[in-house]
């Protein structure tokens, strides 16, 4: 008898079914196939219910309804001298911003470009997955396994090696574990450590935290300590399976996350619109379509300029 797929695989399959069924292109035969897929096992049924519940949230919040029903405004016209100057200024600002982006050094063992993901096995059998615009170096010795995360985000699925602790250094932060699955994300203003399985110790200045499954620690710039937070590790690490999952997240926060996967900036000047709650699943295998998905589902207007997407 074939074994039941893992819960992560079933979650991905259920999300793919929902994407198809809500695309408007699903045939009667495909809808029947979805029913047969659910009947394969109780685990399939659970994954289906969870995916359906997530899709049911999309666009149903009061704030979303308010923005969905408002008249669509015409896209900005950039004909006037002032607007054209603003557009040019934005492009120059973005080019300046891009110039400050991290350029991988020759010593970086692995790095990814914007919108890319990469997975490989280290010499000890540890599986590492790099997210978009990430760079790190590897230094293994007879006594210790050390990773230096210079920028971006990486997921580590550790191979057991009792004689050598596994250490990830991210700026001032140091993460150590033996048997665990955890991710470390290093942004300009904060570092996030998230544990999916096992346990990891995080050292930041004089503070040491031990994190267990579905716990994370955030270290923000200028703040010496962090607290443990209970999170959904499966959703927050869905990027390594090619998905981004949001459940009632502010549009401004969603756009900031989407910006990591494409070149240029996403500008949202309307703070009220930025508070609109977003729920949905986004496909990282098609990064150029991420904003288009938001346009379709939430009735947003997006004006595209060189290196800038203006959301209104």
Phi, psi and omega in degrees: 000130181294145182285152178289134178302161178295162180298324178296317179297319179294321177301315180296317180296319180296320178295319178298321177299316181296322178300316179294313185294333180262005182281342185087357182250001184289133179272169178298323178296322179291325177292324176292323178296325177296319178297320178293323179298318179298326185281000182293327180191162174302327179294322176297319180294319179297315179298321180295315180297319181294319179293320178295321179295321179296315179293330179294335179287339189294121174075008185261356178286157181298320180295319179297317180298320181300316181282332179292323187270352181287152180299140177285126179277150178295148177299147180303140172260130186256029186282326184291154181299321182294314181294320179296322177295321178298316179298316180297321179297320178297316180298315180296321179296319180293320177298321177295319178298315180297328180295338179271354180297153183295131174255119183306136179272162183299335183278350180289119183293321182219144174205157177236152174274179179297129179083359181260153171228150182216141179228139177203168178257133174283172184297337180269359182098356176293135178264129181238133176239122178265136175273186181303140174050055183239146177217137177208163176234155184242133178222097179257132175235184180290341185246345185203149174249117186237133173243133173251111179271111184272330182194147172092213189217139179219145177251131183242123174249099195284140167273144183287126178211084186303332184282341184228111175296152179257123186236134172244122177256127180227092184064236179279352186262145182225126181245132180230138180206166177244300176236105185194162167239119184210161177237151175231130180236127182241109176254179182294327187248356180197162173238138179236130175244127185230130180252127177263319179218153179076216182209154178214146176257132180245127178248127178220110184054242183265004185256139173233128178238141172254125182253139178249177182306139181064033173235148176221160174231134178247126176247108182266154181301133178084357179246119187286339185231164177221162176246154175291142176232136175278128183221174173263095184297326181297320179288319184287340177253014180295342180301328182288348173257010177086020181232150165241128183241125177237136178231101180056051177259144178300144180305320180300319178292321178296316180296322178298323179287317180297330181298335180294340188254010177212156179287150177090190183244154172245117186253129178228095184281343184271106183292327177296316178295326179296339180274352180301134183277135184240134172229136179165175180240130183242143184264111180286347177285353176227067188298332182288347182259003184298311180291325178298324177299317177296319178304313184291317187281330188239009175063032180279156169256132178229122176260126184258125175240167175302118177071006181221135169244119184259113184262130182207000000 
